[in-house]
Amino acid sequence: MSYEPELAEQFEDLGKQGLAARLGMWLFLGSEILLFAGLFALYTSYRAMYGADFIKAAAHNDPEAPLFLSVDNAGLCCDPKIVHAHQTASMLMATAECRLEFTPEVLAVWMPQQKS
């Protein structure tokens, strides 16, 4: 089995289509290089201009604390059973507060019957 490329209607031949694809990829890569080069240059210049502040910020962090503690304190990394129970309770409360009525008509719109 071999792959035969199909000619798109806007191209005259496969050679021009391949050239356009390669040119598009190089333009994309060039734009990414420009973007990330700017970001790295900005970081480097800020690091050079405000080196003392970077050192103070690094000293402020506790190197002994595991990384997951900051996430855990934010409530993002907990026991999955607790997270799902909390989410379920929150959704039930939101439904009760909004007084949504799940009538057959509403359910028919939200969950259409599968055709067999």
N, C-alpha and C positions, 0 to 999 in steps of 0.2 A: 504494500500500500504506500503510495507516495502522495504528498500533499501538492495540489495544484492551486496556486493562488488565483482568485477570481479578480477580474478587472472591474473596478468601480466605474460607474458611468461617466464621471467627470474627468477621467484620464483617457488619453489616446492609446497608450500601450502600457504593458507591465513595467517597463523600464522607468517611465516617468512616475508611475505609482510608487515604485520602490525608492526612487530618488526623493519624492515628496515625503515618504515615511521616514527616511533617514534624516532629511533636513528638519522635519518636525521634532524628531527625537533629540537632535543636536541643539535645536533652539530651546527645548524644554530643559535639557541639562545645563545649558548656558545660563538660563534664567535662575535655576536652582543654585548654581555656583555663585552668581551675583548676590542672591538673597542671603545665603549662608556666609559668604565672605563679608558682607556688611554686618551681619550679626556678630561674627567673631571679631571683626575690627572694633565694633562698638564695645563689646565686652572687654577686649584688651585695652582700649583707651580708658574706659572707666576703671579698670583694675590698676592701670598706671596712675591715673589722676587721683583716685581715692583709695590708695593701697592701705592706709591706716584703718579706714572704715571697714575694708574687707577683712583685715586681721581681727578687728573688734567683733565683727559679726561671726567669724569662725570661732573665736574664743567664747562667744555667747552660747554656742551649741554644746550640748553635753555629749562627748564622744562615747561615754559608757552606756548611754540610753539606747536601747535597740530602736531601730527605725520604726517598727510597727507600733510602738507606744504612742507616738504622736498621732498616728492614724486611728489607733484604738480609742484614744481620748476624744477624738472628733466623732466617734460613733460610727466610723466607716468600716471597722474591722472587728466584728464581734462574732459570737457563735451564730452560725447560719440559722439555727432554729429560733434564736431570739430575734434576729433581724427579720425573718419571715413572719414571725408572730406579730411583731410590732407593725410591719407593713400591712398585714392583713387587718389588724385592729384599726389602723389609721384609715384604710380604705373603707371599712365598714362604717366608721364614724362619719366619714365624708359623705357616704351614701345616705346615711340617716339624716345628716344635717341638710342635705340638698333635697330630701324627701322625694327621691326618685322612685317612681313606681314602675316595676318591671311587669308591664302588662304584656299579654301575648302579642299585641301589635308592635310594641317596642322591641321585644325579643326577636320577632320575625325580621325586623329591619337590621338589628345588630348581628344576629346569628342566622343567616339564611340556611335553609335546609339543603343538605348535600344531595345532588342528583346522582342516582345510582344507575 
